Protein backbone atom coordinates (compact mmCIF):
# COMPACT_ATOMS: atom_id res chain seq x y z
CA UNK A 1 0.00 0.00 0.00
CA UNK A 2 1.54 3.29 -1.15
CA UNK A 3 -0.02 5.29 1.69
CA UNK A 4 2.09 3.60 4.34
CA UNK A 5 5.25 5.17 2.91
CA UNK A 6 6.08 8.71 3.88
CA UNK A 7 7.27 9.77 0.45
CA UNK A 8 8.55 8.59 -2.87
CA UNK A 9 12.08 7.15 -2.59
CA UNK A 10 13.41 9.56 -5.24
CA UNK A 11 13.20 12.33 -2.62
CA UNK A 12 15.48 10.59 -0.13
CA UNK A 13 18.43 12.93 -0.74
CA UNK A 14 16.35 15.97 -1.69
CA UNK A 15 17.83 19.37 -0.80
CA UNK A 16 16.08 22.63 -1.64
CA UNK A 17 18.50 25.20 -3.06
CA UNK A 18 17.26 28.66 -3.98
CA UNK A 19 20.09 31.12 -4.42
CA UNK A 20 17.51 33.92 -4.85
CA UNK A 21 18.93 34.97 -8.22
CA UNK A 22 16.96 37.08 -10.69
CA UNK A 23 14.89 34.65 -12.76
CA UNK A 24 15.24 35.80 -16.37
CA UNK A 25 13.78 32.80 -18.23
CA UNK A 26 10.03 32.23 -18.11
CA UNK A 27 9.73 28.55 -18.97
CA UNK A 28 12.02 25.55 -19.48
CA UNK A 29 11.34 22.26 -21.27
CA UNK A 30 13.33 19.04 -21.24
CA UNK A 31 13.08 17.44 -24.66
CA UNK A 32 13.96 13.84 -25.38
CA UNK A 33 12.77 11.91 -28.38
CA UNK A 34 10.92 8.99 -26.85
CA UNK A 35 7.37 7.75 -27.43
CA UNK A 36 6.50 8.10 -23.71
CA UNK A 37 7.61 11.72 -23.43
CA UNK A 38 4.94 13.32 -25.67
CA UNK A 39 7.71 15.44 -27.20
CA UNK A 40 5.47 16.78 -29.98
CA UNK A 41 3.16 18.41 -27.42
CA UNK A 42 6.12 19.92 -25.57
CA UNK A 43 7.51 21.38 -28.81
CA UNK A 44 4.10 22.77 -29.86
CA UNK A 45 3.65 24.44 -26.46
CA UNK A 46 7.20 25.85 -26.47
CA UNK A 47 6.83 27.26 -29.98
CA UNK A 48 3.43 28.80 -29.28
CA UNK A 49 4.58 30.47 -26.05
CA UNK A 50 7.90 31.66 -27.52
CA UNK A 51 6.06 34.52 -29.24
CA UNK A 52 5.53 36.29 -25.91
CA UNK A 53 7.80 34.62 -23.34
CA UNK A 54 11.47 33.69 -22.83
CA UNK A 55 11.46 29.94 -23.51
CA UNK A 56 14.45 27.64 -23.12
CA UNK A 57 14.94 23.94 -23.82
CA UNK A 58 17.52 21.40 -22.77
CA UNK A 59 18.18 17.99 -24.26
CA UNK A 60 17.10 17.83 -27.90
CA UNK A 61 17.51 21.09 -29.77
CA UNK A 62 14.56 22.95 -31.24
CA UNK A 63 14.85 24.88 -34.50
CA UNK A 64 13.24 28.18 -33.50
CA UNK A 65 15.15 31.47 -33.25
CA UNK A 66 12.93 32.69 -30.39
CA UNK A 67 13.77 29.67 -28.23
CA UNK A 68 17.17 29.22 -26.56
CA UNK A 69 18.32 25.60 -26.94
CA UNK A 70 21.10 24.53 -24.59
CA UNK A 71 21.29 20.96 -25.86
CA UNK A 72 22.72 18.27 -23.61
CA UNK A 73 24.35 19.83 -20.57
CA UNK A 74 25.95 18.83 -17.28
CA UNK A 75 24.01 18.78 -14.01
CA UNK A 76 26.07 21.75 -12.78
CA UNK A 77 25.11 23.79 -15.87
CA UNK A 78 21.46 22.67 -15.51
CA UNK A 79 21.37 23.90 -11.91
CA UNK A 80 22.77 27.29 -12.90
CA UNK A 81 20.08 27.59 -15.60
CA UNK A 82 17.29 26.45 -13.27
CA UNK A 83 18.30 29.05 -10.69
CA UNK A 84 17.39 31.76 -13.23
CA UNK A 85 14.20 30.11 -14.56
CA UNK A 86 10.69 30.67 -13.21
CA UNK A 87 8.66 27.69 -14.50
CA UNK A 88 9.01 24.29 -16.13
CA UNK A 89 6.58 22.27 -18.21
CA UNK A 90 6.98 18.54 -17.72
CA UNK A 91 5.88 15.60 -19.82
CA UNK A 92 3.04 13.35 -18.76
CA UNK A 93 4.82 10.04 -18.18
CA UNK A 94 6.61 10.74 -14.87
CA UNK A 95 5.98 13.74 -12.68
CA UNK A 96 8.99 12.77 -10.54
CA UNK A 97 11.57 12.42 -13.29
CA UNK A 98 15.12 13.51 -12.47
CA UNK A 99 14.43 16.73 -14.39
CA UNK A 100 11.30 17.44 -12.31
CA UNK A 101 13.17 16.85 -9.07
CA UNK A 102 15.99 19.13 -10.24
CA UNK A 103 13.40 21.83 -10.98
CA UNK A 104 11.79 21.50 -7.55
CA UNK A 105 15.21 21.43 -5.89
CA UNK A 106 16.15 24.71 -7.58
CA UNK A 107 12.94 26.62 -6.87
CA UNK A 108 11.35 26.27 -10.31
CA UNK A 109 7.55 26.01 -10.28
CA UNK A 110 6.31 22.99 -12.27
CA UNK A 111 3.34 22.71 -14.60
CA UNK A 112 2.21 19.08 -14.77
CA UNK A 113 -0.64 17.09 -16.30
CA UNK A 114 -3.53 17.38 -13.84
CA UNK A 115 -4.29 13.66 -13.96
CA UNK A 116 -1.19 13.09 -11.79
CA UNK A 117 -1.24 13.42 -8.01
CA UNK A 118 1.70 15.27 -6.45
CA UNK A 119 2.89 14.61 -2.93
CA UNK A 120 1.70 17.15 -0.37
CA UNK A 121 5.28 18.31 0.34
CA UNK A 122 5.78 19.47 -3.28
CA UNK A 123 2.22 20.29 -4.37
CA UNK A 124 2.52 23.94 -3.32
CA UNK A 125 5.27 24.37 -5.94
CA UNK A 126 3.32 22.69 -8.75
CA UNK A 127 0.27 23.53 -10.85
CA UNK A 128 -1.86 20.90 -12.56
CA UNK A 129 -3.12 21.70 -16.06
CA UNK A 130 -5.23 19.85 -18.60
CA UNK A 131 -2.84 18.71 -21.35
CA UNK A 132 -5.68 17.26 -23.45
CA UNK A 133 -7.05 20.56 -24.83
CA UNK A 134 -4.20 22.47 -26.52
CA UNK A 135 -5.96 25.84 -26.85
CA UNK A 136 -7.12 25.83 -23.23
CA UNK A 137 -3.67 24.68 -22.11
CA UNK A 138 -2.00 27.60 -23.89
CA UNK A 139 -4.53 30.05 -22.47
CA UNK A 140 -3.94 28.75 -18.92
CA UNK A 141 -0.17 28.83 -19.32
CA UNK A 142 -0.24 32.39 -20.68
CA UNK A 143 -2.37 33.57 -17.76
CA UNK A 144 0.00 31.91 -15.24
CA UNK A 145 3.13 33.23 -16.96
CA UNK A 146 1.72 36.77 -17.02
CA UNK A 147 1.29 36.81 -13.23
CA UNK A 148 4.11 38.37 -11.19
CA UNK A 149 6.65 35.68 -10.30
CA UNK A 150 6.93 34.76 -6.64
CA UNK A 151 9.53 32.68 -4.87
CA UNK A 152 8.64 29.04 -4.31
CA UNK A 153 8.00 27.60 -0.87
CA UNK A 154 10.91 25.75 0.68
CA UNK A 155 10.36 21.98 0.36
CA UNK A 156 11.18 19.87 3.38
CA UNK A 157 10.71 16.14 3.87
CA UNK A 158 10.48 15.21 7.55
CA UNK A 159 11.26 11.79 8.99
CA UNK A 160 13.92 10.93 6.43
CA UNK A 161 14.79 7.81 8.42
CA UNK A 162 11.39 6.40 7.43
CA UNK A 163 12.87 5.98 3.94
CA UNK A 164 14.55 2.79 5.15
CA UNK A 165 11.12 1.18 5.58
CA UNK A 166 10.62 1.44 1.83
CA UNK A 167 13.16 -1.31 1.22
CA UNK A 168 12.29 -3.64 4.08
CA UNK A 169 11.52 -7.21 3.09
C-alpha positions as CSV (number, residue, x, y, z in Angstrom):
1,X,0.0,0.0,0.0
2,X,1.5,3.3,-1.2
3,X,0.0,5.3,1.7
4,X,2.1,3.6,4.3
5,X,5.2,5.2,2.9
6,X,6.1,8.7,3.9
7,X,7.3,9.8,0.4
8,X,8.5,8.6,-2.9
9,X,12.1,7.2,-2.6
10,X,13.4,9.6,-5.2
11,X,13.2,12.3,-2.6
12,X,15.5,10.6,-0.1
13,X,18.4,12.9,-0.7
14,X,16.3,16.0,-1.7
15,X,17.8,19.4,-0.8
16,X,16.1,22.6,-1.6
17,X,18.5,25.2,-3.1
18,X,17.3,28.7,-4.0
19,X,20.1,31.1,-4.4
20,X,17.5,33.9,-4.9
21,X,18.9,35.0,-8.2
22,X,17.0,37.1,-10.7
23,X,14.9,34.7,-12.8
24,X,15.2,35.8,-16.4
25,X,13.8,32.8,-18.2
26,X,10.0,32.2,-18.1
27,X,9.7,28.5,-19.0
28,X,12.0,25.5,-19.5
29,X,11.3,22.3,-21.3
30,X,13.3,19.0,-21.2
31,X,13.1,17.4,-24.7
32,X,14.0,13.8,-25.4
33,X,12.8,11.9,-28.4
34,X,10.9,9.0,-26.8
35,X,7.4,7.8,-27.4
36,X,6.5,8.1,-23.7
37,X,7.6,11.7,-23.4
38,X,4.9,13.3,-25.7
39,X,7.7,15.4,-27.2
40,X,5.5,16.8,-30.0
41,X,3.2,18.4,-27.4
42,X,6.1,19.9,-25.6
43,X,7.5,21.4,-28.8
44,X,4.1,22.8,-29.9
45,X,3.7,24.4,-26.5
46,X,7.2,25.9,-26.5
47,X,6.8,27.3,-30.0
48,X,3.4,28.8,-29.3
49,X,4.6,30.5,-26.0
50,X,7.9,31.7,-27.5
51,X,6.1,34.5,-29.2
52,X,5.5,36.3,-25.9
53,X,7.8,34.6,-23.3
54,X,11.5,33.7,-22.8
55,X,11.5,29.9,-23.5
56,X,14.5,27.6,-23.1
57,X,14.9,23.9,-23.8
58,X,17.5,21.4,-22.8
59,X,18.2,18.0,-24.3
60,X,17.1,17.8,-27.9
61,X,17.5,21.1,-29.8
62,X,14.6,22.9,-31.2
63,X,14.9,24.9,-34.5
64,X,13.2,28.2,-33.5
65,X,15.1,31.5,-33.3
66,X,12.9,32.7,-30.4
67,X,13.8,29.7,-28.2
68,X,17.2,29.2,-26.6
69,X,18.3,25.6,-26.9
70,X,21.1,24.5,-24.6
71,X,21.3,21.0,-25.9
72,X,22.7,18.3,-23.6
73,X,24.4,19.8,-20.6
74,X,26.0,18.8,-17.3
75,X,24.0,18.8,-14.0
76,X,26.1,21.8,-12.8
77,X,25.1,23.8,-15.9
78,X,21.5,22.7,-15.5
79,X,21.4,23.9,-11.9
80,X,22.8,27.3,-12.9
81,X,20.1,27.6,-15.6
82,X,17.3,26.5,-13.3
83,X,18.3,29.0,-10.7
84,X,17.4,31.8,-13.2
85,X,14.2,30.1,-14.6
86,X,10.7,30.7,-13.2
87,X,8.7,27.7,-14.5
88,X,9.0,24.3,-16.1
89,X,6.6,22.3,-18.2
90,X,7.0,18.5,-17.7
91,X,5.9,15.6,-19.8
92,X,3.0,13.3,-18.8
93,X,4.8,10.0,-18.2
94,X,6.6,10.7,-14.9
95,X,6.0,13.7,-12.7
96,X,9.0,12.8,-10.5
97,X,11.6,12.4,-13.3
98,X,15.1,13.5,-12.5
99,X,14.4,16.7,-14.4
100,X,11.3,17.4,-12.3
101,X,13.2,16.9,-9.1
102,X,16.0,19.1,-10.2
103,X,13.4,21.8,-11.0
104,X,11.8,21.5,-7.5
105,X,15.2,21.4,-5.9
106,X,16.1,24.7,-7.6
107,X,12.9,26.6,-6.9
108,X,11.3,26.3,-10.3
109,X,7.6,26.0,-10.3
110,X,6.3,23.0,-12.3
111,X,3.3,22.7,-14.6
112,X,2.2,19.1,-14.8
113,X,-0.6,17.1,-16.3
114,X,-3.5,17.4,-13.8
115,X,-4.3,13.7,-14.0
116,X,-1.2,13.1,-11.8
117,X,-1.2,13.4,-8.0
118,X,1.7,15.3,-6.5
119,X,2.9,14.6,-2.9
120,X,1.7,17.1,-0.4
121,X,5.3,18.3,0.3
122,X,5.8,19.5,-3.3
123,X,2.2,20.3,-4.4
124,X,2.5,23.9,-3.3
125,X,5.3,24.4,-5.9
126,X,3.3,22.7,-8.8
127,X,0.3,23.5,-10.9
128,X,-1.9,20.9,-12.6
129,X,-3.1,21.7,-16.1
130,X,-5.2,19.8,-18.6
131,X,-2.8,18.7,-21.3
132,X,-5.7,17.3,-23.4
133,X,-7.1,20.6,-24.8
134,X,-4.2,22.5,-26.5
135,X,-6.0,25.8,-26.9
136,X,-7.1,25.8,-23.2
137,X,-3.7,24.7,-22.1
138,X,-2.0,27.6,-23.9
139,X,-4.5,30.1,-22.5
140,X,-3.9,28.7,-18.9
141,X,-0.2,28.8,-19.3
142,X,-0.2,32.4,-20.7
143,X,-2.4,33.6,-17.8
144,X,0.0,31.9,-15.2
145,X,3.1,33.2,-17.0
146,X,1.7,36.8,-17.0
147,X,1.3,36.8,-13.2
148,X,4.1,38.4,-11.2
149,X,6.6,35.7,-10.3
150,X,6.9,34.8,-6.6
151,X,9.5,32.7,-4.9
152,X,8.6,29.0,-4.3
153,X,8.0,27.6,-0.9
154,X,10.9,25.7,0.7
155,X,10.4,22.0,0.4
156,X,11.2,19.9,3.4
157,X,10.7,16.1,3.9
158,X,10.5,15.2,7.5
159,X,11.3,11.8,9.0
160,X,13.9,10.9,6.4
161,X,14.8,7.8,8.4
162,X,11.4,6.4,7.4
163,X,12.9,6.0,3.9
164,X,14.6,2.8,5.1
165,X,11.1,1.2,5.6
166,X,10.6,1.4,1.8
167,X,13.2,-1.3,1.2
168,X,12.3,-3.6,4.1
169,X,11.5,-7.2,3.1
